[in-house]
Amino acid sequence: MIRYVLASASPRRLELMEQLGIYFEVSPAHGEEKTTKELPEDIVEELSCAKACEAADRYADKYRNDTTVIIGADTIVFHANEIMGKPKDKNDAAAMLAKLQNDVHQVYTGVTLVIMEKGERRNVTFHEKTDVTMYPMTDAQIQAYVATGEPMDKAGAYAIQGKCAIYIRKIDGEYNNVVGLPVARLMQELCALGLA
């Protein structure tokens, strides 16, 4: 039997995991997000690993006889050599959107699988990058979108699957990567490891 554990409480990641068609438990990581890296792909890989490993530590003795796969993920927006996490407040959200509108930016999601079986533990980490092109947004449109509250817990201050969808001109890469979890790549990795 294989047990899957998602080390995240994100409603978006929970929905995306359900698309895989596998039963999974939820055990969110609680540690502070700290990184020693500078490149966006390295940052998301390091943070996803920290989340997955923290959850794996809690499961180390719980299911000794089962194969357990802990899945950790982290997403950031990267634009003009600037890393954009979640906005601190409404002004920060508006400033982020003002930079992103009418331009191309990248969304990086790092994923780490901590695989525990027969007392052994190994990590597999990867990332996906998606280019997102946004239409121009006026100041009034930005303020109206920020007023919905939707940007406040999102990297880059927007939700591609939400009310900001009307400002997305095109994407190049996996759509779900922008939402927060590249489920197609995740399934490919699980299959290659014989875990799906």
C-alpha positions as CSV (number, residue, x, y, z in Angstrom):
1,M,0.0,0.0,0.0
2,I,1.2,3.5,-0.8
3,R,0.2,6.4,1.4
4,Y,0.3,10.0,0.0
5,V,0.6,13.0,2.2
6,L,0.3,16.6,1.0
7,A,2.4,18.9,3.1
8,S,0.2,21.9,2.4
9,A,-3.1,23.4,3.6
10,S,-3.6,25.4,0.4
11,P,-7.2,24.9,-0.9
12,R,-5.9,25.2,-4.5
13,R,-3.3,22.5,-4.0
14,L,-5.9,20.2,-2.3
15,E,-8.1,20.6,-5.4
16,L,-5.3,19.9,-7.8
17,M,-4.2,16.8,-5.8
18,E,-7.8,15.5,-6.2
19,Q,-7.3,15.6,-10.0
20,L,-4.6,12.8,-9.6
21,G,-7.4,10.4,-8.5
22,I,-5.5,9.1,-5.5
23,Y,-6.4,9.2,-1.8
24,F,-4.1,11.5,0.2
25,E,-3.8,12.8,3.7
26,V,-3.1,16.5,4.5
27,S,-0.3,17.4,7.0
28,P,0.7,21.0,6.4
29,A,4.2,22.2,7.1
30,H,4.3,24.9,9.8
31,G,7.9,26.1,9.7
32,E,9.0,29.6,8.6
33,E,9.9,29.8,5.0
34,K,13.6,30.6,4.8
35,T,15.9,30.3,1.8
36,T,19.6,30.5,1.2
37,K,19.2,30.5,-2.6
38,E,19.0,33.3,-5.1
39,L,17.8,31.8,-8.4
40,P,14.0,31.3,-8.5
41,E,14.2,27.6,-9.4
42,D,16.6,27.0,-6.6
43,I,14.4,28.9,-4.1
44,V,11.3,26.9,-4.8
45,E,13.1,23.6,-4.8
46,E,14.7,24.4,-1.4
47,L,11.4,25.6,0.1
48,S,9.5,22.6,-1.2
49,C,12.1,20.3,0.3
50,A,11.9,22.0,3.7
51,K,8.1,21.6,3.7
52,A,8.1,18.0,2.7
53,C,10.9,17.1,5.1
54,E,9.2,18.8,8.0
55,A,6.0,16.7,7.4
56,A,8.1,13.6,6.7
57,D,9.7,13.9,10.2
58,R,6.2,13.7,11.7
59,Y,5.4,10.5,9.7
60,A,8.7,8.8,10.2
61,D,7.4,6.4,12.8
62,K,3.7,6.5,11.9
63,Y,3.6,4.1,9.0
64,R,6.8,2.1,9.2
65,N,5.4,-0.8,7.1
66,D,3.8,1.3,4.3
67,T,5.4,3.1,1.5
68,T,4.7,6.8,2.3
69,V,5.1,9.7,-0.2
70,I,5.2,13.1,1.3
71,I,4.6,15.9,-1.3
72,G,5.8,19.4,-0.6
73,A,5.4,22.4,-2.9
74,D,6.3,26.1,-3.1
75,T,5.4,28.7,-5.8
76,I,6.8,32.1,-6.6
77,V,6.4,34.7,-9.3
78,F,9.5,36.1,-10.9
79,H,9.5,39.3,-12.9
80,A,12.3,41.6,-14.1
81,N,14.8,39.9,-11.7
82,E,12.4,40.4,-8.8
83,I,10.9,37.6,-6.7
84,M,7.3,38.2,-5.7
85,G,5.8,36.2,-2.9
86,K,2.5,36.9,-1.2
87,P,1.7,40.6,-0.8
88,K,2.1,42.2,2.7
89,D,-0.9,44.4,2.3
90,K,-3.3,45.9,-0.3
91,N,-0.7,48.6,-1.4
92,D,1.9,45.9,-1.9
93,A,-0.6,43.8,-4.0
94,A,-1.4,46.9,-6.2
95,A,2.3,47.6,-6.7
96,M,2.9,44.0,-7.8
97,L,0.1,44.0,-10.2
98,A,1.2,47.3,-11.6
99,K,4.6,45.7,-12.5
100,L,3.1,42.5,-13.9
101,Q,0.4,44.1,-16.1
102,N,1.1,44.4,-19.8
103,D,4.2,42.2,-19.5
104,V,5.5,38.6,-19.3
105,H,6.5,37.0,-16.0
106,Q,7.5,33.5,-14.8
107,V,5.8,31.3,-12.3
108,Y,8.0,28.7,-10.7
109,T,6.8,25.8,-8.5
110,G,9.1,23.5,-6.8
111,V,8.0,20.0,-5.7
112,T,9.7,17.6,-3.4
113,L,8.7,14.0,-2.9
114,V,10.0,12.4,0.3
115,I,9.7,8.7,-0.2
116,M,9.8,6.5,2.9
117,E,9.8,2.7,2.6
118,K,11.3,-0.1,4.6
119,G,13.1,2.3,7.0
120,E,14.8,4.1,4.1
121,R,14.1,7.7,3.1
122,R,15.0,9.5,-0.2
123,N,14.1,12.8,-1.8
124,V,13.2,13.6,-5.3
125,T,13.0,17.4,-6.1
126,F,12.0,19.1,-9.3
127,H,10.5,22.4,-10.6
128,E,8.3,23.6,-13.4
129,K,8.3,27.1,-15.0
130,T,5.4,28.7,-16.8
131,D,5.6,32.0,-18.7
132,V,2.5,34.2,-18.1
133,T,1.6,37.2,-20.3
134,M,-0.8,39.7,-18.9
135,Y,-3.0,42.3,-20.7
136,P,-2.7,45.9,-19.7
137,M,-4.5,46.9,-16.5
138,T,-5.5,50.5,-15.6
139,D,-5.0,51.7,-12.0
140,A,-8.8,51.5,-11.5
141,Q,-8.8,47.9,-12.7
142,I,-5.9,47.1,-10.4
143,Q,-7.6,48.7,-7.4
144,A,-10.9,47.0,-8.1
145,Y,-9.2,43.6,-8.3
146,V,-7.3,44.2,-5.1
147,A,-10.6,45.2,-3.4
148,T,-11.9,41.7,-4.0
149,G,-9.4,40.4,-1.5
150,E,-8.4,37.6,-3.9
151,P,-4.7,38.7,-4.3
152,M,-3.9,38.7,-0.6
153,D,-2.7,35.1,-0.2
154,K,-1.3,34.6,-3.7
155,A,2.2,34.8,-4.9
156,G,2.4,37.7,-7.3
157,A,-0.9,39.0,-6.0
158,Y,-3.2,37.2,-8.4
159,A,-5.1,34.0,-9.0
160,I,-5.1,32.8,-12.6
161,Q,-8.1,30.6,-11.9
162,G,-10.0,33.4,-10.2
163,K,-11.1,36.9,-11.0
164,C,-7.7,37.8,-12.6
165,A,-8.4,35.3,-15.4
166,I,-9.8,38.2,-17.5
167,Y,-6.3,39.8,-17.6
168,I,-4.3,36.7,-18.7
169,R,-3.4,37.1,-22.3
170,K,-1.5,33.7,-22.7
171,I,0.6,31.2,-20.9
172,D,3.5,29.0,-22.1
173,G,3.9,25.9,-19.8
174,E,1.6,24.0,-17.5
175,Y,-1.5,25.9,-16.4
176,N,-1.8,24.1,-13.1
177,N,1.8,25.1,-12.3
178,V,0.5,28.7,-12.0
179,V,-2.3,27.6,-9.8
180,G,0.2,26.1,-7.4
181,L,1.0,22.5,-8.3
182,P,2.1,21.0,-11.7
183,V,0.0,17.9,-11.4
184,A,0.9,16.6,-14.9
185,R,4.6,16.7,-14.1
186,L,3.9,15.3,-10.6
187,M,2.1,12.3,-12.1
188,Q,4.9,11.7,-14.6
189,E,7.4,11.7,-11.8
190,L,5.3,9.3,-9.6
191,C,4.9,6.9,-12.5
192,A,8.6,7.0,-13.3
193,L,9.3,6.1,-9.7
194,G,6.8,3.3,-9.7
195,L,4.7,5.1,-7.2
196,A,1.4,5.6,-9.2
